[in-house]
Amino acid sequence: MKQVTTGRRYGRGLLLGLTLVLSGCQGVQFSTNLGQLGPSLAANAGVKEYGQAQLNRDETAILGSLRGEGCVDRGPGLGLGDRQPPEFDRTRSRAIAELKHQAAALGGNGIVLHRCQDQALGVAGCHYASQCEATAILVSRDG
């Protein structure tokens, strides 16, 4: 009777090959910004925007003043003379996301946006910028 050992050989060869490949990648490192992005998105998800009237309600605690900035490079085919380029939508949403992140860091679950100012700077890497100001608040859930 003939003994079949090919399965065992392949198993050992595969194990040896995987060991060599994995040990060869032992010193390889890489970095990513996903570690920073994930927690900030999770924190921002629980922070809502409220109107000015929310500041005067009993269930609202004021935590502090906030200032956030957003910046983007020039979009394709747009000049600095355009009245309201669509890039300002992106810069504002980045500034507001920064405000929400700051509010979450203070223990808040809301912001009251006071104002945003848009500027066409024309600087490499930051052609369009928005600066926004808000108040961080904590709104009780049962109020």
N, C-alpha and C positions, 0 to 999 in steps of 0.2 A: 504494500500500500504506500502510495506516494504522499508525502507530507507537504502541505501548501503553507509557505511562510511569507508570501508576498505582502499580505496585509500587515504583518508585523514589521517588515522592512520599511514599508511606506510610512507606517506610524512612527517608527524611530527616526526615519529621515525627515519627516515633517516636523517632528519635535525638535530635532537638532537644527534644522533650518530656521524655525521660528525663534529658537534660543539665540542663534547667531544674529539674526536680523534685529531682534529686540535689544540685545546687548549692544549692538552697534549704534543704536539710536539713544543710548543711555544719557549721553551728555548734551543732546540737542535740546535747546530751549527756544521758546517763542513767546511773544507777548501780544496781548489783544486788549482792546478797550471794552470788551463785552462785560468784564467784571464790573466796570464802572457804570455801564449803561443799564444793566439789569436792575440793580438796586434803586437807581434814580427813577427809572420808569415805574417800578413797583411803588415807590414812595409817592410819586406824582399822581398815580392812579387814584389815591384816596383823597386828594386835595381838589376841592371844587372852587369855582369862581362864584362870588356872590356880589350883589349890588350894594350900593352905599347904605341903603336902609338897614342892612344886616348889622351894621356897626352899632346901632342903637337898641338892639333887641336884648332882652334879659339873658337868653341862652347863649350869648356870644361873649367870649373872652378875647380881648385884644392882646396879641403876643408881641407885636413890634412892627417897625417899618422895614420894608424890603426894597431893594433896587436890583434889577436884573438887566443883562445886556444880551443881545443876539447879533450875530454878524455873519454875512455871507459874501462870497466873491461875486463879481459881475456875472450876470446871466448872459446867455448867448444873444447877440444882436441888440442889446439894450445899451443906451448911452446914459450918461449922468443927467442929461437934460429932461428925461422922461418925468412926467408929473408924479405918478404913483406906480412905480414898477412892481410887478408881482413878487419880486424878491423881498419886499417889505412884509408880505404875509409870512414868509419863512423867518425873517429876523424877529418879527413880533412873537411868533409862536415859540421860537427859541428863548426869547427873553421871558415870556410867561412861564415856560417850562422851568427856567432857572428860578423864578419867583416861587413856583410851587415846590420845587426841591428845597429851597430855603425855608419855606413855611413848614414842610414836613420835618426838617431838621430841628425846628423850634418846638415840635410837638403839635403843630396845627393841622387842621383838616380843611382849611379854606383860605382864600385870599380875596381881598376887595381891591380891584384894580383902580388906581386913581388916574394915571395918565401914561401914555407912551409917546415918545418923541422919535421920529424917523429922520435919519440923515444919510445923504449920499456923500460918502467920504472920498471915494476914488482912490483909496489906498490899496496896494496889492494885497490880496487875501481878505480884504474887508472893504468892499466897495459900498455895501449897504449895511447900515447898523440901526438898531432900535434900542432905546433905553426906556425901561418901564419902572414905575413905582407903584407899590401896593402896600397893604397892611395884612400881616399874617393874623389869622383868627382861629379860635377853637370854638366850634359850634357844638353844643351838647346834643346828643342824639335824641334825647327824650323831650327836648324843648319845642 
